[in-house]
């Protein structure tokens, strides 16, 4: 289970509500009331924040409604999750079920989420979010990140079968890249410029690979840890330098489009890219190579982190506990979550329709996409480093901008460390 709640959520909720109201955020593409049917009836609404499954979720909700006789409406908004939900709370129109990030469960559960500890699915997952002994967060799926590789492209360049398990250190990584270059692959790497990838995922691994991320961040914040002197930071940035220096778009790194990079990886023009199994939703749109997968980020730390992906539960459902949601609606919402976790049709929807890695051990359906297969293999082996779910909302944008400058060669590593340290001097991690 996730770490237990250690701070009161009331202040966090107030901040979320204030942020949403001050920003004047509207409902995005989401609309409609909270009952999904007649007032006080068993109709339910679902807020979805995972764009790539919106169409599938809408289709399945329609089928579920017809089969179960329970009206189900699905809404999506591109607004920040916390801000969007704040507008719903302020107008007393909460969704029956909301899909949020882990940090939102920690911030909102005490005031807004139903205790689901007595549900059968709790025993079949290690990814649920439990706060003060109560389970509030239903894990939608498991996602993880690392280095995505195209084994066919590597073999075409080197003439040898690629064994990802042989690439553990930064030096190993340099060596295989040099082999690819000697075999005619001019620039074997792609680097996504997006702030969520650079700061939210790669740099976040610097925090996550420490034994106690909270203590590490607190040390950077109070100055007791000098980031530029931290071994993990330097080991991971050494690997990032290998990615950056062999990037096909290194001369215009901040102009590289994600879709172009992923197409090059899919079709074998490049061999490596830092990313996650969610990237399959982009890769599979192209003429992709058959043998692809994910491996841990190589590094020289010598602490075993180079044998694990970073990941875990990704996106969580919680059920509204307010008086605006009737007992009948709450039960209908519980039934829907149990259907996803335990019913053969619900399990198939997760794995086959949405191409997600299930978070429940009783869902034994085969994951078919190669990135998802890699993630499931690491998850089944207990080889996942847990996500750090408490980064401030502006970490992506502020620290991401610093990472983009480093990617573009506009600042050196010391300058990057200074900017990250300055950020944390005024930032606070989320409630947990």
C-alpha positions in Angstrom: 0.0 0.0 0.0 1.0 3.6 -0.4 2.5 5.5 2.5 -0.1 6.5 5.1 -1.4 10.0 5.4 0.9 12.1 7.5 -0.4 15.6 7.1 -3.9 17.0 7.3 -5.6 17.4 3.9 -7.8 20.3 4.8 -5.2 22.9 4.0 -4.4 21.2 0.7 -8.0 21.1 -0.2 -8.5 24.8 0.6 -5.5 25.5 -1.7 -6.9 23.4 -4.5 -10.3 25.1 -4.2 -8.7 28.5 -4.1 -6.5 27.8 -7.1 -9.5 26.5 -9.1 -11.7 29.5 -8.2 -9.0 32.1 -8.7 -8.1 30.6 -12.1 -11.8 30.8 -13.0 -11.5 27.4 -14.7 -14.5 26.3 -16.5 -15.5 22.7 -17.1 -13.4 22.1 -20.2 -15.2 19.6 -22.3 -17.0 18.2 -19.3 -20.5 19.2 -18.4 -23.7 17.9 -16.9 -25.0 17.3 -13.4 -23.8 14.8 -10.9 -26.6 12.3 -10.9 -26.3 10.9 -14.5 -30.0 10.1 -14.3 -33.1 11.0 -12.2 -32.3 12.9 -9.0 -31.4 10.5 -6.2 -31.4 7.6 -8.7 -28.6 5.1 -9.3 -27.3 6.8 -12.4 -23.6 7.7 -12.1 -21.1 10.1 -13.7 -17.4 9.4 -14.2 -14.7 12.0 -14.7 -11.9 10.6 -16.9 -8.5 12.4 -16.9 -6.8 9.9 -19.2 -7.4 11.3 -22.6 -6.3 8.2 -24.6 -9.0 6.0 -23.3 -11.9 8.5 -23.5 -13.5 7.0 -26.6 -13.2 3.5 -25.3 -14.6 4.5 -21.9 -17.6 6.2 -23.4 -18.4 3.2 -25.6 -18.1 0.8 -22.7 -20.2 3.0 -20.4 -23.0 2.9 -23.0 -22.8 -0.9 -23.1 -22.6 -1.1 -19.3 -25.7 1.2 -19.0 -27.7 -1.0 -21.3 -26.6 -4.3 -19.7 -26.9 -3.3 -16.1 -29.7 -0.8 -16.4 -27.6 1.9 -14.7 -27.2 5.2 -16.5 -23.4 6.0 -16.8 -22.1 9.2 -18.3 -18.4 9.8 -18.9 -16.8 13.3 -19.0 -13.3 14.5 -19.9 -11.6 17.8 -19.2 -8.2 18.9 -20.3 -8.0 21.3 -17.4 -5.7 20.6 -14.4 -7.5 17.8 -12.5 -7.5 19.7 -9.1 -8.7 22.9 -10.7 -11.5 21.2 -12.6 -12.8 19.2 -9.6 -12.7 22.4 -7.5 -15.3 24.0 -9.8 -17.5 20.9 -9.4 -17.2 21.0 -5.6 -17.9 24.7 -5.5 -21.1 24.3 -7.4 -22.1 21.2 -5.4 -22.0 19.0 -8.5 -19.3 16.4 -7.8 -18.8 13.5 -10.1 -19.9 10.1 -8.7 -16.5 8.6 -9.6 -13.4 10.8 -10.4 -10.2 9.6 -12.0 -7.3 11.6 -10.5 -3.6 11.5 -9.9 -2.3 10.0 -6.6 -1.5 13.4 -5.1 -5.1 14.4 -5.6 -6.3 11.4 -3.6 -4.1 12.4 -0.7 -5.3 16.0 -0.9 -9.0 15.3 -1.3 -9.8 12.0 0.3 -10.4 13.1 3.9 -13.2 15.5 2.7 -14.5 14.0 -0.4 -13.8 10.3 -0.8 -15.8 7.2 0.3 -14.0 4.6 2.3 -13.6 1.5 0.1 -11.7 -0.7 2.6 -14.5 -3.4 2.6 -14.4 -3.9 -1.1 -13.3 -7.3 -2.4 -10.7 -5.9 -4.9 -8.6 -4.4 -2.1 -7.1 -7.8 -1.4 -6.0 -8.2 -5.0 -3.8 -5.2 -5.4 -0.7 -3.6 -3.8 -1.3 -0.3 -5.6 -4.4 1.0 -3.8 -4.1 4.3 -1.8 -4.7 3.9 1.9 -4.8 6.8 4.3 -5.0 6.4 8.1 -6.0 2.8 7.5 -8.8 3.5 5.1 -8.6 2.7 1.4 -9.8 5.5 -0.9 -8.0 5.1 -4.2 -8.8 2.4 -6.8 -5.8 2.0 -9.1 -6.8 2.2 -12.7 -3.7 0.6 -14.1 0.1 0.2 -13.6 2.4 2.3 -15.6 6.2 2.6 -15.5 9.1 4.4 -17.2 12.6 3.7 -18.3 14.4 3.4 -21.6 12.3 2.2 -24.5 14.4 0.2 -27.0 13.9 -1.0 -30.5 15.7 -4.4 -30.6 15.2 -4.9 -34.3 16.8 -1.5 -35.1 19.7 -2.4 -32.8 20.2 -5.8 -34.4 20.1 -4.2 -37.9 22.9 -1.8 -36.9 25.1 -4.2 -34.8 24.4 -7.5 -36.4 23.7 -9.0 -32.9 20.6 -9.8 -30.9 20.0 -7.2 -28.3 19.8 -8.3 -24.6 18.5 -5.4 -22.5 19.6 -7.1 -19.3 23.2 -6.6 -20.5 22.9 -2.8 -20.3 23.1 -1.8 -16.6 25.6 1.0 -16.4 26.1 4.3 -18.2 29.2 2.9 -19.7 27.3 -0.1 -21.0 24.8 2.3 -22.5 27.5 4.4 -24.2 29.0 1.2 -25.6 25.8 -0.1 -27.3 25.1 3.4 -28.7 28.7 3.5 -30.2 28.1 0.1 -31.7 24.9 1.3 -33.3 26.7 4.3 -34.7 29.5 2.2 -36.1 26.8 0.1 -37.8 25.4 3.2 -39.6 22.8 4.6 -37.2 23.9 8.2 -37.1 22.0 9.3 -34.0 20.6 6.4 -32.1 18.6 8.3 -29.5 15.4 10.4 -29.3 14.7 12.8 -26.3 11.3 14.2 -25.7 11.3 17.9 -25.0 8.1 18.0 -23.0 8.4 19.3 -19.4 6.4 16.4 -18.0 8.9 14.0 -19.5 12.0 15.9 -18.5 11.1 17.1 -15.1 8.1 15.0 -14.1 9.6 11.7 -15.2 13.4 11.7 -15.8 14.5 14.2 -13.1 11.8 12.7 -10.7 13.8 9.5 -10.8 16.6 11.3 -9.0 14.2 11.8 -6.1 12.6 8.4 -6.4 15.9 6.5 -6.5 16.9 7.8 -3.1 16.0 5.6 -0.2 13.9 8.5 1.3 12.7 10.9 -1.3 11.1 13.2 1.3 14.3 13.5 3.2 16.3 14.1 0.1 14.0 16.9 -1.1 13.9 18.4 2.4 17.7 18.4 2.3 17.9 20.2 -1.0 15.3 22.7 0.3 17.1 23.6 3.5 20.5 23.5 1.9 21.9 20.6 3.9 22.2 18.7 0.6 24.1 20.3 -2.3 22.5 18.9 -5.4 25.6 19.4 -7.5 27.5 17.2 -5.1 24.8 14.4 -4.9 26.0 11.1 -6.4 22.6 10.0 -7.6 21.9 13.4 -9.3 25.3 13.2 -11.1 24.9 9.5 -12.0 21.5 10.1 -13.5 22.6 13.3 -15.3 25.6 11.4 -16.7 23.1 9.1 -18.4 21.0 12.0 -19.5 24.1 13.5 -21.1 24.5 10.3 -23.1 20.9 10.6 -24.3 21.3 14.3 -25.0 24.6 14.0 -26.9 23.2 11.2 -29.1 19.8 12.8 -29.7 18.9 12.9 -33.4 17.5 16.4 -32.8 20.4 17.7 -30.6 20.9 20.8 -32.8 17.2 21.8 -32.3 16.3 19.7 -29.3 13.5 22.0 -28.1 11.8 21.9 -31.5 11.6 18.1 -31.8 8.0 17.0 -31.9 7.0 14.0 -29.8 5.2 12.3 -32.7 8.2 12.5 -34.9 10.5 11.1 -32.3 8.2 8.2 -31.5 7.7 7.5 -35.2 11.5 7.3 -35.7 11.7 4.9 -32.7 8.8 2.8 -34.0 10.2 2.5 -37.5 13.8 1.9 -36.4 15.5 5.1 -37.4 16.6 5.5 -33.8 17.0 2.8 -31.2 16.4 4.4 -27.7 14.1 6.9 -26.0 13.3 7.6 -22.4 9.6 7.1 -21.8 6.8 4.9 -20.5 4.4 2.3 -21.6 1.9 5.0 -22.3 4.0 5.8 -25.3 2.6 2.7 -27.0 -0.6 4.7 -27.8 1.6 6.9 -30.1 4.0 4.3 -31.3 1.4 1.9 -32.5 0.1 4.5 -34.9 3.1 3.9 -37.1 4.8 1.0 -38.9 6.4 -0.2 -35.7 9.1 -2.8 -35.4 8.0 -6.1 -33.8 10.7 -6.4 -31.1 10.5 -3.5 -28.7 10.5 -3.2 -25.0 11.5 -1.2 -21.9 14.5 -1.5 -19.7 15.6 0.4 -16.6 17.6 3.7 -16.9 21.3 2.6 -16.9 23.4 4.3 -14.2 26.6 3.9 -12.4 25.2 4.2 -8.8 25.8 0.5 -8.0 22.7 0.4 -5.8 20.4 -1.8 -7.9 18.3 1.0 -9.3 19.6 0.1 -12.8 17.7 -3.2 -12.6 14.2 -1.7 -11.8 11.7 0.5 -13.7 10.1 3.4 -11.9 6.3 3.1 -11.6 3.2 1.7 -10.0 -0.4 2.6 -9.8 -1.3 5.3 -12.4 -4.5 7.2 -12.1 -6.9 6.4 -9.4 -10.7 6.4 -9.1 -12.4 7.6 -5.9 -16.1 7.7 -5.1 -17.7 10.9 -3.9 -18.8 10.8 -0.2 -20.9 14.0 -0.1 -24.6 14.4 0.4 -24.8 15.3 -3.3 -24.2 11.6 -4.1 -27.0 9.3 -2.9 -26.4 6.0 -1.2 -27.8 4.3 -4.3 -25.3 6.1 -6.5 -22.5 5.2 -4.2 -23.4 1.6 -4.4 -23.7 1.8 -8.2 -20.2 3.3 -8.3 -18.9 0.5 -6.1 -20.5 -2.0 -8.4 -18.7 -0.4 -11.4 -15.3 -0.5 -9.8 -15.9 -4.1 -8.8 -16.9 -4.9 -12.4 -13.6 -3.4 -13.6 -11.5 -5.4 -11.1 -13.3 -8.7 -11.0 -15.7 -9.2 -13.9 -14.3 -10.9 -17.0 -15.8 -8.3 -19.2 -14.4 -5.5 -17.1 -11.0 -7.1 -16.9 -11.0 -7.4 -20.7 -11.9 -3.8 -21.1 -8.8 -2.7 -19.1 -6.4 -5.1 -20.9 -7.7 -5.6 -24.4 -9.8 -2.4 -25.1 -7.6 0.1 -23.3 -4.3 -1.7 -23.6 -3.5 -1.0 -20.0 -1.5 -3.1 -17.5 -3.9 -4.3 -14.8 -3.2 -3.3 -11.2 -5.0 -6.4 -9.8 -3.4 -9.9 -9.4 -6.7 -11.7 -10.3 -6.6 -10.1 -13.8 -4.5 -12.7 -15.5 -5.2 -11.6 -19.1 -2.2 -11.3 -21.3 -0.9 -7.8 -21.9 -0.3 -7.7 -25.7 1.7 -4.6 -26.4 5.5 -4.9 -25.9 5.9 -2.0 -23.6 3.1 -3.2 -21.4 4.6 -6.6 -21.4 7.9 -5.2 -20.1 6.1 -3.3 -17.3 4.1 -6.3 -16.2 7.2 -8.5 -16.1 9.0 -6.0 -13.9 5.9 -5.5 -11.7 5.3 -9.3 -11.3 9.0 -9.6 -10.3 8.6 -6.8 -7.7 11.1 -4.8 -9.6 9.4 -1.4 -9.6 10.7 1.7 -7.7 7.6 3.5 -6.5 6.5 6.8 -8.0 7.0 9.9 -5.8 3.4 11.2 -6.0 3.8 14.5 -4.1 5.5 16.9 -6.5 4.0 20.4 -6.5 1.8 21.1 -9.5 4.3 23.6 -11.0 7.3 21.3 -10.8 6.6 20.2 -14.4 6.6 23.7 -15.8 9.2 25.4 -13.7 11.8 22.7 -13.3 10.8 21.4 -16.8 11.9 24.8 -18.2 15.3 24.4 -16.5 15.7 20.9 -17.9 14.8 22.2 -21.4 17.6 24.8 -21.1 20.0 22.0 -20.1 18.8 19.9 -23.0 19.4 22.8 -25.4 22.9 23.5 -23.9 21.9 26.9 -22.6 23.1 26.1 -19.0 25.6 23.6 -17.6 25.0 21.0 -14.9 25.9 23.4 -12.1 23.5 25.9 -13.5 20.8 23.3 -13.6 21.4 22.3 -10.0 21.2 25.9 -9.0 17.9 26.4 -10.7 16.4 23.2 -9.2 17.7 24.2 -5.7 16.2 27.7 -6.1 12.8 26.1 -7.1 12.7 23.9 -4.0 13.7 26.8 -1.7 10.2 28.2 -2.3 8.2 25.0 -3.1 6.3 22.6 -0.8 5.6 18.9 -1.5 2.0 17.8 -1.5 0.1 16.3 1.4 0.9 12.7 2.1 
